[in-house]
Amino acid sequence: MNERELASGAATAAPMNRMIQRFRRWLRRQCANDQYLADATDLADLERRMRLLERSSVGPTFQTFNH
């Protein structure tokens, strides 16, 4: 390999490394709810966690239509 081949290889590796670093940062930035769901041990635990999140969401728990 000569110096030009090494330089071109380094030039193409730098953007790839930056892209991989950005992807890893994106994976780490999961919101708390996503992380909570990801920590489920099995399907039943996941469903239980989803129900808890739905019930604790902001907003009215029920809606009436008689104004």
Protein Blocks (a to p, Z undefined) as FASTA:
>chain_A
ZZklmmmmmmmmmmmmmmmmmmmmmmmmpcfklmmmmmpfblklmmmmmmmmmmmpgcdf
bdcfbZZ
